[in-house]
Amino acid sequence: MPQADLEIYSLTNSRVKNVVKLRQRSHRDDLGCMLIEGFREISRAVDNDHPIEELFYCESLFQGENNTALLSRCQSRGAHLLACSKPVFKKMSYRDRPDGLIAIAPQVRCELSAIPLSPAPFIVIAEAIEKPGNLGTILRSADAASVDAVIVCDRCTDINNPNVVRASIGTLFSIPVVETTGAEAIVWLAANDIQAVATTPHTDVLYNNVDLTRGVAIVVGTEQYGLSDAWLEASKIKVRIPMLGQADSLNVASATTILLYEVVRQRL
């Protein structure tokens, strides 16, 4: 076990209070920081060279055998290690079953101009997604389908929300994730000759009856309101997923996954 830089036993310690406050978006934005909780999530951040500034740990809560190696990896990259008592760690944790690891890291920030594009770009556009769990699941599917980037437009959910990190199982760090306006994204797609494919129930074209082998951006919106008029107008291709039961829409993350794997199927 590597040597801790500090041991914390007091629930009123200022560092403990700061971690708790980082659950709030306003505090995260003020400090430019985010929370990453969990072995898999922190491991993926490290694997993708996202810097860890502070790593709080409670050895009695560890659930696996590789935690010591992860602590050493983080420390070797400049992270401060802070050993915590179980009561202290549980106060900081936002999980029902914490595994003894919470990190503070810089927020995820990426610009449209920094996205590395493949010869046939494969993009996800997520407009005004409201629930952190849905956005995190979209990121997880995007990673699995090997998209070039996820662009979050006109955000309702902060991509640095701890629950987005959790739902993505750390894949927030494995692909470029950009926050921008819908207007800027539309201009960027046109400049890079990427066709927008809108998902909407108001079309007769099924999602598997269009060519998705050239540069595409799969555009999805909320279940309640769907896509904005701006995105529907900007999308030359509009597709739907057949609904054969009583429900008239799928969860946005489920619908995104279906569309992404159709792109994968066509390109294999």
N, C-alpha and C positions, 0 to 999 in steps of 0.2 A: 504494500500500500504506500503510495507516495506521501510525502510529508505535507500536511495542510498548512496553508499560510495563516489561517486563523480558525479558532474553534468558537462556535456560538452556542450558548446555552440559555440566553435570555430572550424571552418573547418580545421584549421591548427594544431589542437591538435595532439601530437605525437601518442596518442593511436588510434586516427582516422586514421592517416597515416598507422599505423601498420596493422589495419584491412583491409584496401584497399590493402596493399602489400601481405596479406595472400591469396589473390586470385591467386598469382603466386606460382607455385609448388616449385620453388627454395627457396622462402622465407619460405614456410611451412616446407620444409625439414630442412632448416637451424635451425629453431626454434623448430621443432618437434611438431608443432601445426596445427590445422585445424579450419575452420569456420563451424558453424552450424547455419543456418538461418531458422526461422519459428517455430511456436508453436509446431506443431506435431513432427518435427524433434528433437527439443530440449527436448520435453517431452519424446520421446523414448530413447534418450540418458540417461536421468535421470532415467527412469524406468529400464534401464539395467545397472545402476551403472557406466556409463561412466562419469568421473568427468568433471565438468564445472569450468573453471578457472575464466573467466570474462563473464558477461552477460550485453550487451548493450541493452537498451530498450527506446522506445519512446511511452509514454502512449497515445498520440493523434493518433497513428497509430494502436492501438490494435483493433482487429476484433472480439474478443470473450470475454467471461466473466470469463475465468479461468486463465488469464494471471497473475493476482496478486498472485494466489496460486502457480503458477509455479515459480515466482520470489522468493517467500518465501521458496519453496523447494530447489531451487538452493543456496540461501543465507545460509540456514541451513546446507548445505553440503560444505560450505567454498567458494562459488563463490563470487566474488566482483561484486556488482551491480553498473552500470554506466548509469545514466539517461541522455538522449540526446535530443537536440532540433530536430525538424523535418528536417531542412536542413542538420544537421550533420548526422542523421540516414540515410537519403536518399543518402548521399555521400558514406556511408559504404555499403549500401545494393546492392546486385547484382540482385534483383528481380524487375520486373515491378510494382508489387503491394505488397510492403513490409508490414508485419503485426506487425512490431515494436519490433522484437526480433532477436538478433544476439549473438551467443556465441562463445567464444574461448575455445578450449578444446585440450587435448593431441591427437595426431594422433592415429588412430586405428592400432594396431600391434598385431599379433597373430602368433604363430609358429605351424608348423605341429604337433609337439609332444604334443601341448596343446589342440588339438581338442578332445572333449569328444565324443566317438563313441557309438552309439546304437548297440544292438545285430546284426542287419542287417544294416550296415552303409549306409547312403544315402548322397551322395556328389555331388556337382556341380563343374566341372572343366571348367573355362572360359579362353581360350587361346587367348592372344593378342587382347582383345576387345578394339576397338579404341575410341568409342563414350561414354562419361560419361553417357548419357541418357540410352544407352543400358545396361551398367553395372549396373546402379541403378535399372533399371526395372528387370534385372535378380535377383538382391538381393531381390527385393520385392516379386517376384514369389517364390524364394527359401524360404523366410520366410513363405509365405502362405502355401507352401507344407511341411513345417517343416523338411527341410534338416538338416543334422548334421553340414555342413560347406560349404562355397564357397571358392574354391581355385583359385586364379587369377594367371595364369602362364605367364611368359614373358610379363609383363604388358606393354601396350601402354598407358593406362589411369590410373592415380593415384587414388587409392580407396579413398583418402582423399580429392579429388576434391569436392568443394562445390556443383557442379552439380550432382555428384554421390550421395551425401547425399540427395539432393533435390529429384532426381528421385526415390530414394529408399524409400522416405518418412520416413527416419529415421531407416529403417530396417537394415541398415549397422551396427547398434548397437545391434540388437536382435539375430544375429547368428554369430558364429566365421567366420571371413574373413581372409584368409591367402594369402600373396604374396610370391611366390617362383618361381623357375625355373621349366620348364617342366620335366627335368631330375630328379630333386629331388622329384617331385610329383609322377612320374612313380614308382620310387623305394619305396616311402611311400605306394602307393596303393598295390603293390605286398606284402610288409611286413605285411599289414593288411588284406590280402586276399579279396580285393575289386576289382571287375571286372570293367574295363573301357568299357563304351558303347559309341562308337563314332557316331556322327551324320554326315552323308555324303550322297550325292546323288548317289554315285558310289557303290550301293549295291541293291539287289533285296529284301532284308529283310525289312518288314515294322516295324515301331517302336512298334506296338501293338502285334507283333507276336513273342516276345522274353520274357523270364522269367526275371522279374525285382524285384522279391521278395527277393532275396539274396542281399548281400552287393554290391552296384553298385555306380559307379561314372559316371554321365552323362557329356560327354565331348563335348563342343561346341567351335567353332572358328568363325572367321569373315565371313561375307557374300561374300566378294570379293575373298578371298584366301582359305577359308575353314580351315580344320585342317592341321597341319604340318605332314610330313611323320612319325616323331617320335611318335606322338599320334596315327596315323592310324596303325602303326606297333604294338604299345603297347595295342591296343584295340582288344580283341578277338571277341567282338560283334560289328558289324557295322549295323546301321539302317538308314532308311530314312523316311521322311514324304512325303506322296504322294502329288504331285503338279499336279493339274488337269486343270490349266489355262495356260496362256502364261508366267507368271513369273516362273523362274526356282529355286527360293529360297525364304525363308521367312526371315524377320528381325530376327536377332539372338536371341533377347529377346523373340519374339513370339514363335520361334521354341523351345527354352528352356522351356518355360511355358508348351507347349504341352507335351514334354517328361516328365517333372516333374509330371504332373497330371496323366500321364499313370502309373508312379510308384505308386502314391497315389491310383489310381483306383485298381491296382493289389493287393495292401496291405490292403485295407479296408476289 
